[in-house]
């Protein structure tokens, strides 16, 4: 190996042994994941292929602020989300993890891009990752990344349902540890879910989505 290559390898090793860098999937088992484990929640008056596509390994979700909710009885804003809640992936116990690579196009704002659904009333979710004007946030209380537009980033969300704790890693770095919000049933969702201050068009891309569970 050339000297320059050795130096690059050493720099990468040094970076990954930083006190804040982690391998969050260590100790977890990657579970099967295909279309039979999730469905697409999208505006009820629009065909799925106008709001969601899966091509070359990339999930593309889009919604407009003027769209309808995903059900007739829903009181929420419009969404196009991959809801991973079928075939036993709607869970009530254990330590579960979501992993995926997200991409937020510039202009998308006022939107939830990933959530751990399910909580104790009056809450509906245990965790939300939101984007406001290019800033990635935990709800509206904690900034995780200042500039998130137009680049791929890796997301790992760990939910300990038994201890009611959540952790968020971005590109391998621990960005958040927080208490959960209770609840007896949870599921991972990712995509675009309009919130207050939403932009007219909201779009998100996901690739490499995985669901993992901690080894017993």
SULKA-V218336 format. One line per field, one symbol per residue. phi: phi as a letter, one per 20 degrees, with the letter a starting at -180 (. if undefined). psi: psi as a letter, one per 20 degrees, with the letter a starting at -180 (. if undefined). A space follows every 50 residues. Layout:
phi->???
psi->???
//
This chain:
phi->.fgffgfffffffffedgfeecdfefnddfegbbffdbcdecgfdcfgfe cbbcblndeddbbdfefefecfefdeffbccedecdlneedcbnddbdca ddbdfgofbmbedbbefoaegeedcebcdccclndecelddceebfcdfl bfbedcddceffelccccddlndfdbcbffcmodbcbecbqccfcfmfff dccbccbmfcdccfff
psi->pqghgghggggggggijqhiprniipjqppqqoahiirroorphjpqgii iqqopkjppppqqqhirrrirhipjrrqqoqoonjqljjoqirroqppqr oqpoqphpqlqpiqqoqprpqjqiqhqppqpolippqocjhppgpgoiqk qqqppppponhgilqqqpppkipoipprqakbqipqqpqqcpoqaqkqrg ppqqpqrkpqpqqpq.
//
